[in-house]
Amino acid sequence: MQQLPAAGIYLVQTVVSFYTIIVLLRFLLQLARADFYNPISQFAVKATAPLLNPMRRVIPGWGGVDVSSLILILVLQVLQLVAVILMLGYGLPNIALLVAWSAVGVLGLVLNFFFWAILIQVILSWVAPQSQNPAVALIYQITDPIMAPARKLLPPMGGMDFSPIVTFMLIQLAKILVVGSLVQALGVPQQLILGL
């Protein structure tokens, strides 16, 4: 009988996490002003349009930031957390705590996304430096805005770009100092939240 809740939790976490990552990708693509006509961008737009288009009529953007995408990511995190807690048979904490836990998860998810995107970019620069794949182009477009300050701080030396190392260190420091502190302060159940 214990396998049924575990299977349900797995399905909920997988489906909601996958869709959350697509919405996050759309948000980051808009923030980085990436190529809208890229097939992956088109997929992200079409997959998220049914939920985001009605939300955008009610929630306007602010300063070039798609606030409705951020709210949708947060809502998806909260819904996933509620579903998992209920499937485990526990009582729900108050809504403010659920939202705070989910917000910490979203922050962790963004940092993890950038970590993996930069790692993929580094590996691709060694394996396929001149690749014309649409996914590779998007990875570069998404990561370039956060890599630019590191490149100014540490320009390429002898043909080697050390800015990913600086960026990895900053991401890890943010995860330890900011996310780690918030997880500890709020008592976030890490195993239940995407991004932690």
C-alpha positions in Angstrom: 0.0 0.0 0.0 3.0 2.3 0.5 3.9 2.1 -3.2 0.7 3.9 -4.3 1.5 7.2 -2.5 5.1 7.0 -3.6 4.1 6.5 -7.2 1.6 9.4 -6.9 4.3 11.7 -5.4 6.7 10.7 -8.2 4.1 11.5 -10.9 3.1 14.8 -9.4 6.7 15.9 -8.8 7.8 14.9 -12.3 4.9 16.5 -14.2 4.8 19.7 -12.2 8.6 20.0 -12.2 8.8 19.6 -16.0 6.2 22.2 -16.6 7.7 24.5 -14.0 11.1 24.3 -15.8 9.4 25.1 -19.1 7.8 28.2 -17.6 11.1 29.2 -16.0 12.8 28.7 -19.4 10.2 31.0 -21.0 10.8 33.6 -18.3 14.6 33.5 -18.7 14.3 33.6 -22.5 12.3 36.8 -22.2 14.6 38.3 -19.6 17.7 37.6 -21.8 15.8 38.7 -24.9 16.7 35.5 -26.6 15.8 34.5 -30.2 12.0 34.3 -30.2 12.0 32.3 -33.5 14.2 29.5 -32.1 12.3 26.2 -32.2 12.9 25.7 -28.4 11.6 29.2 -27.7 8.5 28.5 -29.8 7.9 25.3 -27.8 8.2 27.1 -24.5 5.8 29.8 -25.7 3.2 27.3 -27.0 3.5 25.0 -23.9 3.0 27.9 -21.5 0.5 30.0 -23.4 -2.7 28.3 -22.1 -1.9 29.4 -18.5 0.2 32.5 -19.1 -2.0 34.3 -21.7 -5.0 34.7 -19.3 -2.7 35.6 -16.4 -1.0 38.4 -18.5 -4.4 40.1 -19.0 -4.7 40.5 -15.3 -1.0 40.8 -14.2 1.0 43.3 -16.1 4.8 43.1 -16.6 7.0 45.4 -14.6 10.3 46.9 -15.8 10.7 44.4 -18.6 10.1 41.4 -16.2 7.3 39.0 -17.0 5.7 39.0 -13.5 3.0 36.5 -14.6 5.6 33.9 -15.4 7.1 34.3 -11.9 3.8 34.1 -10.2 2.9 31.0 -12.3 6.2 29.3 -11.2 5.4 30.1 -7.6 1.9 28.8 -7.9 3.1 25.6 -9.4 5.6 25.2 -6.6 2.9 25.7 -4.0 0.5 23.3 -5.7 3.2 20.6 -6.0 4.1 21.1 -2.3 0.5 20.9 -1.2 -0.1 17.8 -3.2 3.0 16.0 -1.9 2.2 17.0 1.7 -1.4 15.7 1.4 -0.2 12.4 -0.3 2.2 11.9 2.6 -0.7 12.3 5.0 0.5 15.3 6.8 -1.4 18.5 7.8 -0.9 21.6 5.7 1.0 24.5 7.3 -0.3 28.0 6.9 -0.4 29.5 3.3 2.3 32.1 4.1 4.7 29.4 5.1 3.9 27.4 1.9 4.5 30.5 -0.2 7.8 31.3 1.6 9.0 27.7 1.2 8.0 27.8 -2.5 9.7 31.1 -3.1 13.0 29.7 -1.6 12.5 26.7 -4.0 12.1 29.0 -7.0 15.3 30.9 -6.0 17.1 27.6 -5.7 15.7 26.4 -9.0 16.9 29.6 -10.8 20.4 29.1 -9.4 20.4 25.4 -10.3 19.2 26.2 -13.8 22.0 28.7 -14.4 24.6 26.3 -12.9 23.6 23.5 -15.3 23.3 25.8 -18.3 26.8 27.2 -17.7 28.1 23.7 -17.2 26.5 22.5 -20.5 28.0 25.6 -22.2 31.5 24.8 -20.9 31.3 21.2 -22.0 29.9 22.2 -25.4 32.7 24.7 -25.9 35.1 21.8 -25.6 33.1 19.1 -27.6 31.3 21.1 -30.3 32.6 24.7 -30.2 31.0 25.7 -33.6 27.7 23.9 -33.1 24.7 25.5 -34.9 22.1 23.6 -32.8 19.2 25.8 -31.6 19.6 24.5 -28.0 23.2 25.6 -27.9 22.3 29.1 -29.2 19.7 29.5 -26.5 22.1 28.3 -23.8 24.6 31.0 -24.8 21.8 33.7 -25.0 20.6 32.8 -21.5 23.9 32.5 -19.8 25.7 35.5 -21.5 24.0 38.2 -19.3 25.2 36.6 -16.1 28.6 35.7 -17.5 29.3 39.2 -18.8 30.2 40.7 -15.3 32.6 37.8 -14.7 34.2 38.3 -18.1 34.7 42.0 -17.3 36.3 41.0 -13.9 38.4 38.2 -15.4 38.9 38.6 -19.2 40.0 35.6 -21.3 43.7 34.9 -20.8 45.7 33.0 -23.4 42.6 31.8 -25.2 41.1 30.4 -21.9 37.8 31.9 -20.5 37.8 31.6 -16.8 34.6 33.5 -16.3 32.5 30.2 -15.8 34.7 29.4 -12.8 33.9 32.8 -11.2 30.2 32.4 -12.1 30.1 28.9 -10.6 31.7 30.2 -7.4 29.1 33.1 -7.2 26.2 30.7 -7.8 27.5 28.3 -5.1 28.0 31.2 -2.7 24.4 32.4 -3.3 23.1 28.8 -2.7 25.1 28.5 0.5 24.6 32.0 2.0 21.2 33.0 0.7 19.2 29.8 -0.1 20.9 27.8 2.7 20.2 30.5 5.3 16.5 30.8 4.1 16.1 27.0 4.2 17.4 26.9 7.8 15.5 30.0 8.9 12.1 28.9 7.5 12.6 25.1 8.2 12.0 24.3 4.5 11.4 20.6 3.8 14.1 20.3 1.2 13.2 16.9 -0.2 9.7 18.1 -1.1 10.6 21.2 -3.1 12.0 21.4 -6.6 15.2 23.4 -6.7 16.5 22.4 -3.3 
